Amino acid sequence: MAAVEGKPYGVQSMDEHDDKALSSEQQRKLDQLKIKTRIGDEKYLRSHPEVRLLLQGFVGEVLKQRPENIREFAADYYTNPSLPEKIREQNKVLQATSSKRTANI
């Protein structure tokens, strides 16, 4: 597999194969599916703030500690027995802050 100029190694140009790869109806359906998926993802994330807390906490610790082995660090971070309680506490604070903000509107 030869590298294409201007593209990362292993990425080949598909320009010659992409000429009208999808019909306009297929493209329309694909676009609708993408929008529906994004809306569903957004609804899920809004109803599960712990996902954001998990990711923010992990990224914050990565940036603070800058581990050499990110996979090992991630495994240790996400299997830490105290993580669920930490997330519950952060979620309580988040909900309390959100409630105060809503009450002030």
CORCORTA-V200832 format. One record per residue. PHI is phi as a letter, one per 20 degrees, with the letter a starting at -180 (* if undefined). OMEGA is omega in radians with two decimals (* if undefined). Layout:
((PHI:OMEGA) (PHI:OMEGA))
//
This chain:
((*:-3.11) (e:3.11) (f:3.09) (e:-3.10) (g:3.13) (n:3.14) (d:3.10) (f:3.12) (g:3.10) (n:3.13) (d:-3.14) (d:3.08) (f:3.10) (d:-3.05) (g:-3.11) (f:-3.13) (e:-3.03) (e:-3.12) (f:3.13) (l:3.13) (f:3.10) (d:3.03) (f:3.14) (f:3.10) (f:3.10) (f:3.13) (f:3.11) (f:3.13) (f:3.10) (f:3.11) (f:3.11) (f:3.12) (f:3.12) (f:3.14) (f:3.14) (f:3.13) (f:3.13) (f:3.11) (f:3.10) (f:3.11) (f:-3.13) (f:3.11) (f:3.14) (f:-3.12) (f:3.11) (f:-3.13) (e:3.11) (c:-3.10) (f:3.13) (f:3.10) (f:3.12) (f:3.13) (f:3.11) (f:-3.10) (f:3.12) (f:3.13) (f:-3.13) (f:-3.12) (f:3.11) (f:3.13) (f:3.09) (f:-3.12) (f:3.10) (f:-3.00) (e:-3.13) (l:-3.07) (f:3.08) (f:-3.11) (d:-3.05) (f:-3.14) (f:3.12) (f:3.12) (f:3.14) (f:3.13) (f:3.12) (f:-3.11) (f:-3.04) (f:3.07) (d:3.11) (f:-3.09) (g:-3.13) (e:-3.09) (f:-3.13) (g:3.14) (f:3.11) (f:3.14) (f:3.09) (g:-3.14) (f:3.12) (f:3.13) (f:3.08) (f:3.12) (f:3.14) (f:3.14) (f:3.12) (f:3.12) (f:3.14) (f:3.12) (f:3.11) (f:-3.13) (f:3.12) (f:-3.14) (f:-3.12) (e:-3.10) (e:*))
//
